Amino acid sequence: MTDTYSDTLVFFGVTGDLAYKQVFPALQSMIRHGHLDMPVIGVAGRPWSIEQLQAHVRASLEEHGSVDEKAFAKLCSLLQYVSGS
């Protein structure tokens, strides 16, 4: 079996409940274990800035796990946001 590599992770609904409760903690965990080192593009309909999204991610991690500052900083550096549907 060969290893596969993705150039970018894109997910829709980045401002929604599933992302808030499960996806962001999972992404932080992937970073902590060295399994995520690619751009993460979140798409949603809300007209947020990247700073608003990063604050949303931090709140998610505080509520549904814990914030690993090093992994959180890495996640923020990988995170991009596109407002649209």
N, C-alpha and C positions, 0 to 999 in steps of 0.2 A: 504494500500500500504506500502511496506517495503522500507526502504532506501537501496540503493545499494552503494557499495564501489569498487573503482578500485585501484589496487595496483600500476599501472604505466600508464602514458599517453605517448604513442608513436605516433609520427607523421612524415610522410615522406615529404620531400621537405622543410626542415627547413631553407635552405638557399635561398628559392625562394621568388617571389614577394608576394604571398598570405600570407605567414608567416610574411614577412616584413611589409606589409600594415595592416593586420588584426589580425593574430594569436597572435603575441607578445603583442600588446596592450590589447587583450582580456585576455591573460594569466595573465598579470599584474593586470587587473581589477578583475579577479577571486581571485587572492591572496589578494588584498585589501579588498575584501568582505568575506574573509575566506572560499572560495570554492575550493581552490587548495592547497593541502598539500601532494603531492606524487611526486615521481621522474617523470621528463619530459625528455623523450629520443627523441632527434631529429635525423633524418636520412637524409643524402644527399650524393651526389657523390663527393662533393668537399673535398679535404684533409685538412680540417681546424683543428686547435687546439681549445680547449674549450675557450681559451682567445679570439680567433678570433670570435667565435660564440657569446660570451658575448658582445664584441664590436659591433657586428652586431645588437644584440638585443637592446643595448643602442641607437644606431643610429636610429633604427626603432621607438623606443619610443619617441625620440627627434623630429622626423619628423612627426609622426602620433599620436600625443597625448602629453603626458608629462611624465617625469621620476619621479616616486615616489621612492625615494632612498631606503626606507625600503622595499617596495614591490619588487623593482628591485634586491636588495641584496638577498631576499628570492628566487626569480625566479632563480638567478644565482646559488644559493646553490642547487636547485632542478634539474637544467639543466645538461644533459649529451649529448654527441654527438657521433654518430657512422657514419663513412664514409663508404658508400657502396651503393649498388643499390638493 
